[in-house]
């Protein structure tokens, strides 16, 4: 006579909750990393501004030296009969002075553009921030922006790009290329490049 079965095993792996790849703790870590990157970029921008200010100050000193030399040479020319060598030297110094003035104007314009444009871009990036998208690296050139980061979902990146395209910093820019990669050990990574030339190329890997 066989014994009756009094217990039924209802345990199954399918009943266990699904493990999330991106936990709240990891999301907080990535957010902290992004915040550190933003702080580092701000520090880099401040360092670049200080270097430009130093170059501007050095150019001002050289300009003052050339001004003094030209004034002395002009005084010598006025007091004596014109010397061809002396006149030639005055002409050369005048040309160097003109070049210094052009350099001063260029440095002043770059300093203003770097200070205003960089601060504006960081504020606008904060305004269009997406909880599912975080940046790892930002490279800024005169006519090109390169953004590298990660996304929790594939469709989060296009939505973030749409908001990014409406910012003042990227006005007139076109997103030329975008590459995306997916791996088992990391979230979806992407690289986005913008240029001033109109383009419509997207490469997905």
BELDA-V124477 format. One record per residue. N is the residue number from 1. RES is the residue in one small letter. PSI is psi in degrees with one decimal (999 if undefined). OMEGA is omega as a letter, one per 30 degrees, with the letter a starting at -180 (* if undefined). BURIAL is b if it has 24 or more other C-alpha atoms within 12 Angstrom, else e. Layout:
n=(N N)
res=(RES RES)
psi=(PSI PSI)
omega=(OMEGA OMEGA)
burial=(BURIAL BURIAL)
//
This chain:
n=(1 2 3 4 5 6 7 8 9 10 11 12 13 14 15 16 17 18 19 20 21 22 23 24 25 26 27 28 29 30 31 32 33 34 35 36 37 38 39 40 41 42 43 44 45 46 47 48 49 50 51 52 53 54 55 56 57 58 59 60 61 62 63 64 65 66 67 68 69 70 71 72 73 74 75 76 77 78 79 80 81 82 83 84 85 86 87 88 89 90 91 92 93 94 95 96 97 98 99 100 101 102 103 104 105 106 107 108 109 110 111 112 113 114 115 116 117 118 119 120 121 122 123 124 125 126 127 128 129 130 131 132 133 134 135 136 137 138 139 140 141 142 143 144 145 146 147 148 149 150 151 152 153 154 155 156 157 158 159 160 161 162 163 164 165 166 167 168 169 170 171 172 173 174 175 176 177 178 179 180 181 182 183 184 185 186 187 188 189 190 191 192 193 194 195 196 197 198 199 200 201 202 203 204 205)
res=(x x x x x x x x x x x x x x x x x x x x x x x x x x x x x x x x x x x x x x x x x x x x x x x x x x x x x x x x x x x x x x x x x x x x x x x x x x x x x x x x x x x x x x x x x x x x x x x x x x x x x x x x x x x x x x x x x x x x x x x x x x x x x x x x x x x x x x x x x x x x x x x x x x x x x x x x x x x x x x x x x x x x x x x x x x x x x x x x x x x x x x x x x x x x x x x x x x x x x x x x x x x x x)
psi=(120.5 145.1 143.3 142.3 117.0 -11.2 143.6 127.3 110.3 3.8 134.3 144.9 -26.3 -20.6 -13.3 147.1 146.4 130.7 129.1 133.5 -37.3 94.1 168.3 -37.2 -43.0 -38.8 -39.6 -37.7 -45.0 -38.0 -39.8 -39.6 -42.7 -40.6 -39.9 -37.9 -42.6 -42.8 -41.0 -39.4 -37.8 -40.8 -39.4 -41.4 -39.8 -39.6 -41.2 -39.3 -39.9 -39.6 -40.1 -37.1 -39.5 -43.0 -37.3 -41.3 -41.6 -39.7 -36.0 -39.1 -45.6 -38.0 -41.8 -38.8 -45.0 -37.5 -43.7 -41.7 -43.1 -40.1 -42.1 -43.2 -40.0 -36.6 -40.0 -39.5 -40.6 -31.8 -19.3 170.2 137.9 130.0 130.2 -42.5 -40.2 -41.5 -41.1 -39.5 -39.0 -41.9 -42.2 -44.7 -36.2 -39.5 -42.0 -37.8 -40.5 -39.8 -38.8 -38.8 -41.0 -40.5 -42.1 -44.2 -41.8 -44.2 -39.6 -43.3 -42.5 -37.9 -43.7 -42.5 -41.7 -44.8 -49.1 -46.6 -40.4 -45.6 -41.8 -42.3 -41.8 -38.3 -41.0 -34.1 -38.0 -34.8 -34.1 15.2 142.6 132.9 -21.1 -0.6 128.8 141.1 141.4 -30.0 138.8 127.0 126.3 121.3 -177.1 -36.9 18.5 140.7 136.3 122.4 130.0 134.8 -160.1 157.3 144.4 -36.7 147.7 -38.5 -4.1 -32.7 -48.3 -38.6 -39.6 -37.5 -40.0 -41.7 -37.0 -35.2 -17.7 -2.8 156.8 -34.2 -35.7 17.0 128.4 -3.9 150.1 141.2 102.1 -48.6 150.7 123.7 140.4 140.7 143.9 132.2 163.7 -30.0 -13.3 157.2 179.6 120.5 150.8 155.2 123.2 129.4 131.8 145.3 168.7 -17.0 139.5 129.5 160.2 71.2 126.5 127.2 122.1 128.9 999)
omega=(a a l l a a l a l a l l a a a l l l l l a a l l l l l l l l l l l l l l l l l l l l l l l l l l l l l l l l l l l l l l l l l l l l l l l l l a l l l l a a a l a l a l a l l l l l l l l l l l l l l l l l l l a l l l l l l a a a a a a a l a a l a l l a a a l a a a l a l a l l a l a a a l l l l a a l l a a a l a l l l l l l a a a a a a a l a l l l a a l l a l l l a a a l l l a l a a l l l l l l a a l a a l *)
burial=(e e e e e e e e e e e e e e e e e e e e e e e e e e e e e b b e e b e e e b e e b e e e b e e e b e e b e e e b e e b e e e b e e b e e e b e e b b e e e e e e e e e e e e e e e b e e b b e e b e e b e e e b e e b e e b b e e b b e b b b e b b e e b e e b b b e b b b b b b b b b e e e b b b b b b b b b b e e b b e e b b e e b b e b e b b e e b b b e b b b b e e e e e e b b b b b b b b b e e e e e e e e e e)
//
